[in-house]
Amino acid sequence: MVEENDNVILLDEDGAEHEFALIDVLEVDGAEYAVLEPLEDDEEESEAIILKLGKDENDEDILYDIEDDEEWEKVADIWQEKIDAEDEDEDEDADYDDDEK
């Protein structure tokens, strides 16, 4: 089972390895999706990617691209809503901390 905070190594089309941190697993309409953030330092602002979780013929976890645009949009929207909600919670916590001082 893929767990949050696991590191994942993915191969690109040229066979080069890229390491990602698993930052979240979302469940949408009964399917699971992994949100991954690149661990490479060559980009100042890295963008998370979303891949669908599945099982291979040996019942091992695999990650694959979401090929349906509508499905991808739905998952990306849910991820964005979750980030926005967390940002709002952090802002409220900061306001609460300021009020206590």
C-alpha positions as CSV (number, residue, x, y, z in Angstrom):
1,M,0.0,0.0,0.0
2,V,1.3,3.4,-0.9
3,E,1.5,5.7,2.2
4,E,1.8,9.4,2.5
5,N,5.3,10.7,3.0
6,D,6.7,7.7,0.9
7,N,9.2,8.5,-1.8
8,V,8.4,7.2,-5.3
9,I,10.8,6.9,-8.2
10,L,9.2,7.2,-11.7
11,L,10.8,6.6,-15.0
12,D,10.2,9.1,-17.8
13,E,9.9,8.2,-21.5
14,D,13.8,8.3,-21.9
15,G,14.2,5.9,-18.9
16,A,15.6,8.6,-16.6
17,E,14.6,8.2,-12.9
18,H,12.8,11.1,-11.1
19,E,12.1,11.0,-7.4
20,F,8.9,12.3,-5.9
21,A,7.4,12.6,-2.5
22,L,3.9,11.3,-2.0
23,I,2.1,14.2,-0.4
24,D,-1.5,12.9,-0.5
25,V,-3.8,10.2,-1.6
26,L,-7.2,11.3,-2.7
27,E,-10.3,9.1,-3.1
28,V,-12.6,10.2,-5.8
29,D,-15.6,8.2,-7.1
30,G,-14.2,5.0,-5.6
31,A,-10.8,5.4,-7.2
32,E,-7.5,6.5,-5.6
33,Y,-5.1,9.2,-6.9
34,A,-1.6,10.0,-5.7
35,V,-0.5,13.6,-5.5
36,L,3.3,13.7,-6.0
37,E,5.8,16.5,-5.6
38,P,9.2,16.4,-7.3
39,L,12.2,16.2,-5.0
40,E,14.6,17.5,-7.6
41,D,16.3,20.8,-6.7
42,D,16.7,22.1,-10.3
43,E,13.3,23.8,-10.3
44,E,12.6,26.7,-8.0
45,E,8.9,26.2,-7.9
46,S,7.9,22.6,-8.4
47,E,4.4,21.6,-9.4
48,A,2.6,18.6,-8.0
49,I,1.5,15.9,-10.3
50,I,-1.5,13.6,-9.9
51,L,-1.5,10.0,-11.0
52,K,-4.1,7.3,-10.7
53,L,-3.4,4.3,-8.3
54,G,-4.1,0.9,-9.5
55,K,-2.9,-2.7,-9.2
56,D,-0.8,-4.7,-11.7
57,E,-1.1,-8.5,-12.5
58,N,0.8,-9.3,-9.3
59,D,-1.5,-7.2,-7.2
60,E,1.3,-4.6,-6.6
61,D,0.5,-0.9,-6.5
62,I,1.1,1.0,-9.8
63,L,0.7,4.6,-10.8
64,Y,-0.5,5.7,-14.2
65,D,-1.5,8.8,-16.1
66,I,-5.1,9.9,-16.0
67,E,-6.1,9.9,-19.7
68,D,-9.6,11.2,-19.4
69,D,-9.6,15.0,-19.3
70,E,-12.9,15.1,-17.4
71,E,-11.6,12.7,-14.7
72,W,-8.3,14.6,-14.4
73,E,-10.2,18.0,-14.0
74,K,-12.4,16.5,-11.3
75,V,-9.5,15.2,-9.3
76,A,-7.4,18.4,-9.8
77,D,-10.4,20.5,-8.6
78,I,-10.8,18.4,-5.5
79,W,-7.0,18.7,-4.8
80,Q,-7.2,22.5,-5.2
81,E,-10.2,22.7,-2.9
82,K,-8.3,20.7,-0.3
83,I,-5.3,23.0,-0.6
84,D,-7.5,26.1,-0.4
85,A,-9.2,24.7,2.8
86,E,-5.9,24.0,4.4
87,D,-4.7,27.6,3.6
88,E,-7.8,29.0,5.1
89,D,-7.3,26.9,8.3
90,E,-3.7,28.2,8.5
91,D,-4.9,31.8,8.1
92,E,-7.5,31.3,10.8
93,D,-4.9,29.8,13.1
94,A,-2.5,32.7,12.5
95,D,-5.3,35.2,13.2
96,Y,-6.2,33.3,16.4
97,D,-2.5,33.3,17.5
98,D,-2.3,37.1,16.8
99,D,-5.4,37.7,18.9
100,E,-3.8,35.9,21.9
101,K,-0.8,38.2,21.9
